[in-house]
Amino acid sequence: MIRTFVLLLLLGFLKTYSVAQQIPIGSWESHFSYRSAKQVLKVRNKLFCSSYNGLFSIDPNNDQITIFSKSTGLNDVGISAMAYDSTENLLMLAYRNGNLDLAYLNENQEADQIVNWSFLLNATDLPAGKNISKILFKDRRAYLATNFGIVVLNPKLREVVETYRYIGPNGAEAQVTDITFTADSLFAATSQGLLATSLSANINRQYFANWKMIPAPYRTISISFQDGKLYAGFSGKGIFKRKNTDWELVYSSESSNISFSENLVTLSDKILVINKEKTDVYENPLFNLLGSSLLNDNFFWTADTRQGLLSNKDGAFKSYSPFEGDTTITVKTDSSVIDFNGLVWTKLPSYLGGGISVKNVSTSQQRILSVAAGNGGLPSSAINSLASDEDGLIWFASDRGVGYFIPDEVMSTPRLDAILPIYGQRKLFANERSNAISVESGNRKWIGTDNGLFQFTADGTELIKQFTSENSPLPSSRIKDLKFEKESGMLFIETPNGMVAYRSDASLAQENISSVNIFPNPVRPDFEGNLGVKGLMDNTIIKITDLSGRLVFETRSQGGTASWNLNDYTGKRARAGIYLIIVVSSDRSEKTAGKLAIIN
């Protein structure tokens, strides 16, 4: 018997969660979308939900949310599958590129330790596509369904136990989309069909002849073993269960998205609860491409690709995903800039020949700067980003390098060529694609390329910082866009895998030093970032002394912010105690002071 229920979904009253804005200098924030939910998993008293490039947990008792990202300890982005082993309190995370994280949880289901296991990611003898679509734990082994077969792991010993790769007919390689266990067998939904093998200890499961084909009438995309029966999801046909050697229809559906979780089946637009006697159907017209579902205290929790993690625990369905602000740089400011003389500099598209247009709006006078010597001398006609710095120079990022123009007399000078800074005995990013450039307070330059994010001095000749996805929380080394928010000192970085923000040690300079802010204060033993002093005038002098008057550190502000790595002149971390922060404007016309407590 099939029963159908219509569920309500409240979209106008989504729960929101505040996110702290004041983060330490040198810290990172993720700005991912949590609306594209894919999988929900119960881990003791909490639920974990993965989205296209994010992960969070929620306590259903109080709706408290914890966000996990590279800035909080994860080693990659783009979770494709996850599973929980209660014996080790281990949450295994698999990423789309084959990378693995082992998150060992404490009694509060917080990650005490996250261990990266990158053997699949780094393997050179495997196909390029290493996506992991399913993880199941059995007898303290992790079984991974991958694009090239099944991998069996011992997480505790960090070793590969077995690999079932060429298990298709006549030893053909099989892409595995789902796996399930019966009491004595392992079943796999593969590109070669539905396969099964014995779990007996004396069976060599790496030999294809020990896998048998299970006849199925349609393409199998998912499988599950429940109540002594094998269930299968056939693409575009629905849910079937195996009875002897035949397949019996349980629920007809044209969905190509079918996901099993115990006795729950999630389709694109509805949830099924399958019992021995009946099948209950829960549907809502607003459900969209559901990922997976589970029951917790008799309430549904389901992953929806548009509305995030949905639940009906408070009555009607509503979203419990974290509140999110902008997840991309929505306002692009680098296509056109205005210089100190009021001239408009605009990057031209390739269909207009590329280059840079400089226009006097009041007189309609215009000049096109190109790759031609004497008329721009651009390293490339493909200009990707423009920025005006604090000295009035106009900077550009192109397909073959970075440079700038001095805008004075640009309309009247017969010959005008770009200035290309020299770094490392070559022109800055010569023959390398630079996608974005942004100027922070203090006039330092941030440059985003296909190979990482770089911070340079004001003139572009000295490298200060370099970030990639390998050495930072950047979700990708390919930088698409940059935007520096002068008031907060946050640099927003957009990549193909999502947007993050970095807290720079520069911010908008103030007109006086009447509102100086020292943060964090006090500095606690577990703090590993930089101390910030904000609310300064440009180039303000900062001196830090102990109570005896001994100078510990001295620096100048970048715009309205100065920073200290908490090391003294010997390179050692400053001792615990009270310190004086002495603030003097660059012309020494204004002075103020504050106190700082360091607890070690």
LUMSE-882185 format. One record per residue (C-alpha): x, y, z; residue in three letters. Coordinates in steps of 0.5 Angstrom, whole numbers, always signed. Example, Ala and Ser with C-alpha at 12.3 -4.5 7.8 and 13.67 -1.06 7.14 Angstrom:
% residues 2
u / v / w / type
+25 / -9 / +16 / Ala
+27 / -2 / +14 / Ser
END
This chain:
% residues 600
u / v / w / type
+0 / +0 / +0 / Met
+3 / +7 / -2 / Ile
+0 / +13 / +2 / Arg
+2 / +20 / +0 / Thr
+3 / +26 / +5 / Phe
+4 / +33 / +2 / Val
+9 / +37 / +7 / Leu
+9 / +45 / +8 / Leu
+15 / +49 / +7 / Leu
+16 / +56 / +10 / Leu
+21 / +60 / +5 / Leu
+19 / +67 / +8 / Gly
+22 / +65 / +15 / Phe
+28 / +62 / +14 / Leu
+32 / +62 / +21 / Lys
+39 / +66 / +21 / Thr
+45 / +65 / +24 / Tyr
+50 / +71 / +26 / Ser
+57 / +71 / +24 / Val
+63 / +74 / +28 / Ala
+66 / +80 / +23 / Gln
+72 / +82 / +28 / Gln
+77 / +76 / +26 / Ile
+84 / +77 / +28 / Pro
+89 / +79 / +23 / Ile
+92 / +74 / +18 / Gly
+86 / +70 / +19 / Ser
+81 / +67 / +14 / Trp
+73 / +67 / +13 / Glu
+69 / +62 / +8 / Ser
+64 / +65 / +5 / His
+61 / +59 / +2 / Phe
+54 / +57 / +0 / Ser
+50 / +52 / +4 / Tyr
+44 / +52 / +0 / Arg
+47 / +47 / -5 / Ser
+46 / +41 / +0 / Ala
+48 / +34 / -2 / Lys
+48 / +29 / +4 / Gln
+46 / +29 / +11 / Val
+49 / +24 / +16 / Leu
+47 / +23 / +24 / Lys
+53 / +23 / +28 / Val
+50 / +21 / +35 / Arg
+47 / +28 / +38 / Asn
+48 / +32 / +32 / Lys
+47 / +32 / +24 / Leu
+53 / +34 / +19 / Phe
+51 / +37 / +12 / Cys
+55 / +37 / +6 / Ser
+54 / +42 / +1 / Ser
+57 / +43 / -6 / Tyr
+63 / +46 / -3 / Asn
+62 / +47 / +5 / Gly
+60 / +43 / +11 / Leu
+57 / +44 / +18 / Phe
+54 / +41 / +24 / Ser
+47 / +42 / +27 / Ile
+45 / +40 / +34 / Asp
+37 / +39 / +33 / Pro
+36 / +41 / +40 / Asn
+38 / +48 / +40 / Asn
+39 / +49 / +33 / Asp
+47 / +51 / +34 / Gln
+51 / +51 / +28 / Ile
+58 / +50 / +27 / Thr
+62 / +51 / +20 / Ile
+68 / +47 / +18 / Phe
+72 / +49 / +13 / Ser
+80 / +50 / +11 / Lys
+80 / +56 / +16 / Ser
+78 / +51 / +21 / Thr
+82 / +45 / +20 / Gly
+79 / +42 / +14 / Leu
+85 / +40 / +8 / Asn
+80 / +41 / +2 / Asp
+74 / +43 / -1 / Val
+68 / +40 / -5 / Gly
+66 / +34 / -1 / Ile
+63 / +28 / -5 / Ser
+61 / +23 / +1 / Ala
+62 / +22 / +8 / Met
+61 / +17 / +13 / Ala
+61 / +16 / +21 / Tyr
+65 / +10 / +25 / Asp
+62 / +10 / +32 / Ser
+67 / +5 / +34 / Thr
+73 / +10 / +33 / Glu
+68 / +17 / +33 / Asn
+71 / +18 / +26 / Leu
+68 / +22 / +21 / Leu
+71 / +21 / +14 / Met
+70 / +26 / +9 / Leu
+72 / +25 / +2 / Ala
+73 / +30 / -3 / Tyr
+71 / +30 / -11 / Arg
+79 / +30 / -13 / Asn
+80 / +24 / -9 / Gly
+83 / +27 / -2 / Asn
+81 / +24 / +4 / Leu
+80 / +27 / +11 / Asp
+79 / +23 / +18 / Leu
+76 / +28 / +23 / Ala
+76 / +25 / +30 / Tyr
+71 / +28 / +34 / Leu
+70 / +29 / +42 / Asn
+64 / +27 / +46 / Glu
+61 / +34 / +44 / Asn
+62 / +32 / +36 / Gln
+67 / +37 / +35 / Glu
+73 / +36 / +31 / Ala
+79 / +34 / +36 / Asp
+84 / +32 / +30 / Gln
+83 / +32 / +23 / Ile
+88 / +28 / +19 / Val
+89 / +29 / +12 / Asn
+90 / +22 / +8 / Trp
+92 / +24 / +1 / Ser
+94 / +17 / -2 / Phe
+89 / +17 / -8 / Leu
+90 / +25 / -9 / Leu
+97 / +24 / -10 / Asn
+97 / +17 / -14 / Ala
+99 / +17 / -21 / Thr
+97 / +10 / -23 / Asp
+90 / +12 / -23 / Leu
+85 / +15 / -28 / Pro
+84 / +23 / -27 / Ala
+77 / +22 / -24 / Gly
+78 / +20 / -17 / Lys
+71 / +22 / -15 / Asn
+69 / +18 / -9 / Ile
+61 / +17 / -9 / Ser
+60 / +13 / -3 / Lys
+63 / +11 / +4 / Ile
+61 / +5 / +8 / Leu
+64 / +2 / +14 / Phe
+64 / -5 / +16 / Lys
+68 / -8 / +21 / Asp
+73 / -2 / +22 / Arg
+74 / -2 / +15 / Arg
+72 / +3 / +10 / Ala
+69 / +1 / +3 / Tyr
+70 / +7 / -2 / Leu
+66 / +7 / -8 / Ala
+70 / +11 / -13 / Thr
+70 / +12 / -21 / Asn
+75 / +6 / -22 / Phe
+73 / +1 / -17 / Gly
+72 / +0 / -10 / Ile
+78 / +1 / -5 / Val
+78 / -2 / +2 / Val
+82 / +2 / +8 / Leu
+84 / +1 / +15 / Asn
+83 / +8 / +17 / Pro
+87 / +6 / +24 / Lys
+93 / +4 / +21 / Leu
+92 / +8 / +15 / Arg
+93 / +3 / +10 / Glu
+90 / +0 / +4 / Val
+87 / -7 / +5 / Val
+85 / -8 / -2 / Glu
+83 / -5 / -9 / Thr
+77 / -8 / -13 / Tyr
+79 / -5 / -20 / Arg
+78 / -9 / -26 / Tyr
+71 / -13 / -23 / Ile
+67 / -12 / -29 / Gly
+66 / -18 / -35 / Pro
+72 / -20 / -37 / Asn
+76 / -16 / -32 / Gly
+73 / -9 / -35 / Ala
+74 / -3 / -31 / Glu
+68 / -1 / -27 / Ala
+66 / +6 / -25 / Gln
+62 / +4 / -18 / Val
+56 / +9 / -16 / Thr
+54 / +5 / -10 / Asp
+55 / -1 / -5 / Ile
+51 / -4 / +0 / Thr
+52 / -11 / +4 / Phe
+48 / -17 / +6 / Thr
+50 / -22 / +11 / Ala
+55 / -25 / +7 / Asp
+56 / -21 / +1 / Ser
+58 / -14 / -2 / Leu
+54 / -11 / -8 / Phe
+56 / -6 / -12 / Ala
+52 / -1 / -17 / Ala
+57 / +0 / -23 / Thr
+58 / +2 / -30 / Ser
+58 / -5 / -32 / Gln
+52 / -7 / -29 / Gly
+50 / -10 / -22 / Leu
+55 / -14 / -19 / Leu
+56 / -18 / -13 / Ala
+62 / -22 / -9 / Thr
+62 / -26 / -3 / Ser
+65 / -23 / +4 / Leu
+68 / -30 / +5 / Ser
+75 / -30 / +8 / Ala
+78 / -35 / +3 / Asn
+75 / -31 / -3 / Ile
+80 / -27 / -7 / Asn
+75 / -21 / -9 / Arg
+81 / -17 / -13 / Gln
+80 / -23 / -18 / Tyr
+74 / -21 / -23 / Phe
+71 / -28 / -24 / Ala
+69 / -28 / -16 / Asn
+64 / -22 / -18 / Trp
+58 / -25 / -21 / Lys
+53 / -20 / -25 / Met
+46 / -20 / -22 / Ile
+41 / -19 / -28 / Pro
+37 / -12 / -28 / Ala
+32 / -10 / -32 / Pro
+35 / -2 / -32 / Tyr
+41 / +2 / -31 / Arg
+42 / +1 / -23 / Thr
+44 / +8 / -20 / Ile
+43 / +6 / -12 / Ser
+42 / +0 / -8 / Ile
+41 / -2 / -1 / Ser
+39 / -8 / +4 / Phe
+34 / -7 / +8 / Gln
+29 / -12 / +12 / Asp
+33 / -18 / +9 / Gly
+31 / -15 / +2 / Lys
+36 / -12 / -3 / Leu
+33 / -6 / -6 / Tyr
+35 / -2 / -12 / Ala
+34 / +5 / -15 / Gly
+33 / +4 / -23 / Phe
+34 / +11 / -27 / Ser
+28 / +14 / -29 / Gly
+24 / +7 / -27 / Lys
+23 / +8 / -20 / Gly
+25 / +3 / -13 / Ile
+25 / -4 / -14 / Phe
+26 / -10 / -9 / Lys
+29 / -17 / -11 / Arg
+25 / -23 / -10 / Lys
+28 / -29 / -11 / Asn
+31 / -28 / -18 / Thr
+26 / -23 / -20 / Asp
+25 / -15 / -19 / Trp
+18 / -13 / -16 / Glu
+16 / -5 / -17 / Leu
+16 / -2 / -10 / Val
+15 / +5 / -13 / Tyr
+15 / +8 / -20 / Ser
+19 / +14 / -21 / Ser
+22 / +18 / -27 / Glu
+27 / +21 / -22 / Ser
+34 / +20 / -24 / Ser
+36 / +22 / -17 / Asn
+35 / +16 / -12 / Ile
+39 / +16 / -5 / Ser
+38 / +10 / +0 / Phe
+39 / +12 / +8 / Ser
+36 / +6 / +12 / Glu
+29 / +5 / +10 / Asn
+29 / +12 / +7 / Leu
+29 / +13 / +0 / Val
+30 / +20 / -3 / Thr
+28 / +22 / -10 / Leu
+29 / +29 / -14 / Ser
+22 / +31 / -11 / Asp
+20 / +27 / -5 / Lys
+22 / +22 / +0 / Ile
+19 / +15 / +1 / Leu
+19 / +11 / +8 / Val
+19 / +4 / +6 / Ile
+17 / -1 / +11 / Asn
+15 / -9 / +10 / Lys
+7 / -7 / +10 / Glu
+7 / -1 / +6 / Lys
+11 / +5 / +3 / Thr
+9 / +12 / +5 / Asp
+11 / +18 / +0 / Val
+12 / +25 / +3 / Tyr
+12 / +30 / -2 / Glu
+12 / +38 / -3 / Asn
+12 / +42 / -10 / Pro
+18 / +46 / -8 / Leu
+23 / +40 / -6 / Phe
+28 / +41 / -11 / Asn
+34 / +35 / -13 / Leu
+34 / +33 / -6 / Leu
+41 / +29 / -4 / Gly
+40 / +25 / +2 / Ser
+35 / +24 / +8 / Ser
+34 / +22 / +15 / Leu
+29 / +21 / +21 / Leu
+31 / +24 / +27 / Asn
+26 / +23 / +33 / Asp
+21 / +22 / +28 / Asn
+22 / +28 / +24 / Phe
+25 / +29 / +17 / Phe
+32 / +32 / +15 / Trp
+33 / +33 / +8 / Thr
+39 / +36 / +4 / Ala
+36 / +40 / -2 / Asp
+40 / +43 / -7 / Thr
+37 / +50 / -7 / Arg
+34 / +51 / +0 / Gln
+40 / +47 / +4 / Gly
+38 / +43 / +10 / Leu
+31 / +42 / +11 / Leu
+27 / +40 / +17 / Ser
+20 / +39 / +19 / Asn
+22 / +39 / +27 / Lys
+18 / +45 / +28 / Asp
+12 / +44 / +24 / Gly
+12 / +46 / +17 / Ala
+19 / +45 / +13 / Phe
+24 / +50 / +13 / Lys
+31 / +51 / +12 / Ser
+36 / +50 / +18 / Tyr
+43 / +52 / +13 / Ser
+47 / +57 / +16 / Pro
+46 / +64 / +14 / Phe
+50 / +67 / +8 / Glu
+51 / +73 / +6 / Gly
+55 / +74 / -1 / Asp
+58 / +68 / -4 / Thr
+61 / +72 / -10 / Thr
+64 / +79 / -11 / Ile
+57 / +81 / -14 / Thr
+59 / +88 / -15 / Val
+65 / +89 / -20 / Lys
+69 / +95 / -19 / Thr
+75 / +93 / -23 / Asp
+72 / +94 / -30 / Ser
+73 / +102 / -30 / Ser
+76 / +106 / -25 / Val
+77 / +114 / -25 / Ile
+83 / +117 / -24 / Asp
+85 / +124 / -20 / Phe
+84 / +128 / -26 / Asn
+77 / +125 / -27 / Gly
+79 / +121 / -33 / Leu
+75 / +114 / -34 / Val
+80 / +108 / -35 / Trp
+76 / +102 / -38 / Thr
+78 / +95 / -40 / Lys
+76 / +94 / -47 / Leu
+73 / +87 / -49 / Pro
+77 / +83 / -54 / Ser
+71 / +84 / -59 / Tyr
+73 / +91 / -59 / Leu
+81 / +89 / -60 / Gly
+82 / +89 / -52 / Gly
+87 / +94 / -49 / Gly
+85 / +100 / -45 / Ile
+80 / +106 / -46 / Ser
+82 / +113 / -43 / Val
+76 / +118 / -44 / Lys
+75 / +125 / -42 / Asn
+67 / +125 / -41 / Val
+66 / +132 / -41 / Ser
+70 / +133 / -47 / Thr
+69 / +127 / -50 / Ser
+76 / +126 / -52 / Gln
+79 / +119 / -52 / Gln
+85 / +115 / -53 / Arg
+86 / +107 / -54 / Ile
+92 / +104 / -50 / Leu
+94 / +98 / -54 / Ser
+100 / +93 / -55 / Val
+104 / +98 / -59 / Ala
+110 / +102 / -57 / Ala
+109 / +109 / -56 / Gly
+101 / +108 / -55 / Asn
+101 / +104 / -49 / Gly
+106 / +99 / -49 / Gly
+101 / +94 / -46 / Leu
+104 / +87 / -45 / Pro
+98 / +84 / -48 / Ser
+91 / +87 / -50 / Ser
+87 / +82 / -46 / Ala
+86 / +87 / -40 / Ile
+83 / +83 / -34 / Asn
+83 / +88 / -28 / Ser
+84 / +95 / -27 / Leu
+85 / +99 / -20 / Ala
+87 / +106 / -18 / Ser
+92 / +106 / -12 / Asp
+93 / +111 / -7 / Glu
+98 / +115 / -11 / Asp
+94 / +116 / -17 / Gly
+97 / +111 / -21 / Leu
+93 / +106 / -26 / Ile
+95 / +99 / -25 / Trp
+92 / +93 / -30 / Phe
+93 / +86 / -29 / Ala
+93 / +82 / -36 / Ser
+94 / +76 / -39 / Asp
+102 / +77 / -40 / Arg
+104 / +81 / -34 / Gly
+102 / +87 / -29 / Val
+104 / +94 / -30 / Gly
+101 / +101 / -29 / Tyr
+101 / +108 / -32 / Phe
+102 / +115 / -29 / Ile
+96 / +119 / -32 / Pro
+98 / +126 / -32 / Asp
+98 / +128 / -39 / Glu
+96 / +122 / -42 / Val
+91 / +125 / -47 / Met
+97 / +130 / -49 / Ser
+103 / +126 / -49 / Thr
+105 / +123 / -56 / Pro
+108 / +117 / -53 / Arg
+106 / +114 / -47 / Leu
+108 / +107 / -45 / Asp
+106 / +102 / -39 / Ala
+111 / +102 / -33 / Ile
+112 / +94 / -32 / Leu
+115 / +93 / -25 / Pro
+121 / +88 / -24 / Ile
+121 / +83 / -19 / Tyr
+126 / +77 / -19 / Gly
+130 / +80 / -25 / Gln
+124 / +79 / -30 / Arg
+118 / +84 / -31 / Lys
+112 / +82 / -26 / Leu
+108 / +76 / -28 / Phe
+111 / +76 / -35 / Ala
+108 / +72 / -40 / Asn
+103 / +69 / -34 / Glu
+96 / +70 / -33 / Arg
+94 / +75 / -28 / Ser
+86 / +75 / -27 / Asn
+85 / +81 / -22 / Ala
+89 / +86 / -18 / Ile
+86 / +90 / -12 / Ser
+90 / +96 / -8 / Val
+89 / +96 / +0 / Glu
+90 / +101 / +5 / Ser
+97 / +103 / +5 / Gly
+98 / +102 / -2 / Asn
+100 / +95 / -3 / Arg
+98 / +91 / -8 / Lys
+94 / +84 / -8 / Trp
+95 / +80 / -15 / Ile
+91 / +74 / -17 / Gly
+93 / +69 / -22 / Thr
+92 / +62 / -24 / Asp
+97 / +60 / -20 / Asn
+95 / +63 / -13 / Gly
+95 / +70 / -9 / Leu
+100 / +75 / -8 / Phe
+102 / +81 / -4 / Gln
+107 / +86 / -7 / Phe
+110 / +93 / -4 / Thr
+107 / +99 / -7 / Ala
+111 / +99 / -13 / Asp
+110 / +92 / -14 / Gly
+118 / +90 / -14 / Thr
+118 / +86 / -7 / Glu
+114 / +80 / -5 / Leu
+110 / +80 / +2 / Ile
+106 / +74 / +2 / Lys
+104 / +68 / -3 / Gln
+98 / +64 / -2 / Phe
+96 / +58 / -6 / Thr
+91 / +52 / -4 / Ser
+97 / +48 / -1 / Glu
+99 / +53 / +4 / Asn
+93 / +57 / +6 / Ser
+85 / +56 / +6 / Pro
+84 / +58 / -1 / Leu
+79 / +53 / -4 / Pro
+83 / +54 / -11 / Ser
+89 / +57 / -13 / Ser
+86 / +60 / -19 / Arg
+84 / +67 / -17 / Ile
+78 / +70 / -21 / Lys
+77 / +76 / -17 / Asp
+79 / +81 / -12 / Leu
+76 / +86 / -7 / Lys
+79 / +90 / -2 / Phe
+74 / +93 / +4 / Glu
+78 / +99 / +6 / Lys
+74 / +100 / +13 / Glu
+74 / +93 / +15 / Ser
+81 / +91 / +12 / Gly
+78 / +85 / +9 / Met
+80 / +82 / +2 / Leu
+75 / +78 / -1 / Phe
+78 / +73 / -6 / Ile
+73 / +69 / -11 / Glu
+75 / +62 / -14 / Thr
+72 / +57 / -18 / Pro
+71 / +53 / -12 / Asn
+68 / +59 / -7 / Gly
+69 / +65 / -4 / Met
+74 / +66 / +2 / Val
+76 / +73 / +6 / Ala
+83 / +74 / +9 / Tyr
+84 / +79 / +14 / Arg
+89 / +84 / +12 / Ser
+94 / +88 / +17 / Asp
+91 / +94 / +13 / Ala
+85 / +98 / +13 / Ser
+82 / +105 / +12 / Leu
+86 / +111 / +15 / Ala
+83 / +115 / +20 / Gln
+83 / +123 / +20 / Glu
+86 / +123 / +28 / Asn
+87 / +117 / +33 / Ile
+82 / +119 / +38 / Ser
+79 / +112 / +37 / Ser
+84 / +107 / +37 / Val
+82 / +99 / +38 / Asn
+87 / +94 / +40 / Ile
+85 / +87 / +39 / Phe
+85 / +81 / +41 / Pro
+86 / +84 / +48 / Asn
+87 / +80 / +53 / Pro
+92 / +76 / +48 / Val
+90 / +69 / +51 / Arg
+95 / +63 / +51 / Pro
+92 / +59 / +45 / Asp
+92 / +65 / +40 / Phe
+97 / +64 / +34 / Glu
+95 / +70 / +30 / Gly
+97 / +77 / +30 / Asn
+95 / +83 / +35 / Leu
+92 / +89 / +31 / Gly
+92 / +96 / +33 / Val
+86 / +99 / +29 / Lys
+83 / +106 / +28 / Gly
+90 / +110 / +26 / Leu
+92 / +115 / +21 / Met
+96 / +113 / +15 / Asp
+104 / +111 / +17 / Asn
+102 / +112 / +25 / Thr
+108 / +110 / +29 / Ile
+107 / +104 / +34 / Ile
+111 / +103 / +40 / Lys
+110 / +97 / +44 / Ile
+114 / +97 / +51 / Thr
+114 / +93 / +58 / Asp
+112 / +97 / +64 / Leu
+119 / +98 / +65 / Ser
+120 / +102 / +59 / Gly
+124 / +97 / +55 / Arg
+122 / +97 / +48 / Leu
+119 / +91 / +45 / Val
+117 / +92 / +38 / Phe
+116 / +98 / +33 / Glu
+112 / +99 / +27 / Thr
+108 / +104 / +22 / Arg
+101 / +103 / +20 / Ser
+99 / +101 / +14 / Gln
+93 / +106 / +13 / Gly
+89 / +105 / +19 / Gly
+92 / +99 / +22 / Thr
+98 / +96 / +25 / Ala
+100 / +89 / +27 / Ser
+105 / +85 / +31 / Trp
+106 / +78 / +31 / Asn
+107 / +78 / +39 / Leu
+115 / +76 / +38 / Asn
+120 / +81 / +41 / Asp
+126 / +83 / +38 / Tyr
+130 / +77 / +39 / Thr
+124 / +73 / +35 / Gly
+121 / +70 / +42 / Lys
+114 / +70 / +44 / Arg
+113 / +76 / +49 / Ala
+113 / +74 / +56 / Arg
+106 / +74 / +60 / Ala
+105 / +81 / +63 / Gly
+102 / +88 / +61 / Ile
+105 / +92 / +56 / Tyr
+104 / +99 / +54 / Leu
+102 / +101 / +46 / Ile
+104 / +108 / +45 / Ile
+101 / +111 / +39 / Val
+104 / +117 / +35 / Val
+102 / +120 / +29 / Ser
+107 / +121 / +23 / Ser
+108 / +128 / +24 / Asp
+108 / +127 / +31 / Arg
+102 / +132 / +32 / Ser
+98 / +127 / +36 / Glu
+99 / +122 / +41 / Lys
+95 / +117 / +45 / Thr
+97 / +110 / +49 / Ala
+93 / +104 / +51 / Gly
+95 / +98 / +55 / Lys
+95 / +90 / +53 / Leu
+95 / +84 / +57 / Ala
+99 / +78 / +54 / Ile
+97 / +71 / +58 / Ile
+102 / +65 / +57 / Asn
END
